[in-house]
């Protein structure tokens, strides 16, 4: 499930790219397809990095890459083990809502971007997220814990205060995932025995694997209203 629109990014051979909070490596793998790039997946969870390793080795086995190199790093977003100004592109998707010290995290993300480089950040959209919080008191602690809900202006101000500037327009993603999370919150976000939730989960898994045109069309059509995530693009000045 790719949240970032890579078509908005001018990725060139030789770029150094990092995916902060990479999880199982979905954006790490997507970036690895570009020609002769160096891609790093970074996450605090070692088990997630093991899943990311499997994904990247799978790309290698199938030749689904641009001939570059990849690596993985156990990293804390509030204290990243990388030099200043060392990456052409930094991706941070669905992470900031989990971080108590948001100012330190934002500062670290901006610090490692090269001047003229891009920083892409996505977070849950305010409206769908607010409904999740209203439907379930447990949602706050589920899914590794969501400590805040971002309004658009608040997130833009947070990052622009660190030395990057928003470029272009933001956009929404994953509208067909929004009802799934509402349903999970309605029955209990940690329940695993809900038949409707499990059926919806199988549908989403099928959609991610098969990428049928009809669901791509519906997702695009509904994103302005129901998009689960909002994606921002910044450039370091």
HELIX and SHEET records of a PDB file:
HELIX    1   1 UNK A    6  UNK A    8  5                                   3    
HELIX    2   2 UNK A   26  UNK A   32  1                                   7    
HELIX    3   3 UNK A   46  UNK A   62  1                                  17    
HELIX    4   4 UNK A   96  UNK A   98  5                                   3    
HELIX    5   5 UNK A  102  UNK A  111  1                                  10    
HELIX    6   6 UNK A  126  UNK A  135  1                                  10    
HELIX    7   7 UNK A  137  UNK A  140  5                                   4    
HELIX    8   8 UNK A  152  UNK A  160  1                                   9    
HELIX    9   9 UNK A  175  UNK A  187  1                                  13    
HELIX   10  10 UNK A  195  UNK A  210  1                                  16    
HELIX   11  11 UNK A  213  UNK A  226  1                                  14    
SHEET    1   A 7 UNK A  69  UNK A  74  0                                        
SHEET    2   A 7 UNK A  38  UNK A  43  1                                        
SHEET    3   A 7 UNK A  16  UNK A  20  1                                        
SHEET    4   A 7 UNK A  87  UNK A  93  1                                        
SHEET    5   A 7 UNK A 113  UNK A 124  1                                        
SHEET    6   A 7 UNK A 229  UNK A 236 -1                                        
SHEET    7   A 7 UNK A 164  UNK A 166 -1                                        
SHEET    1   B 7 UNK A  69  UNK A  74  0                                        
SHEET    2   B 7 UNK A  38  UNK A  43  1                                        
SHEET    3   B 7 UNK A  16  UNK A  20  1                                        
SHEET    4   B 7 UNK A  87  UNK A  93  1                                        
SHEET    5   B 7 UNK A 113  UNK A 124  1                                        
SHEET    6   B 7 UNK A 229  UNK A 236 -1                                        
SHEET    7   B 7 UNK A 171  UNK A 173 -1                                        
END                                                                             
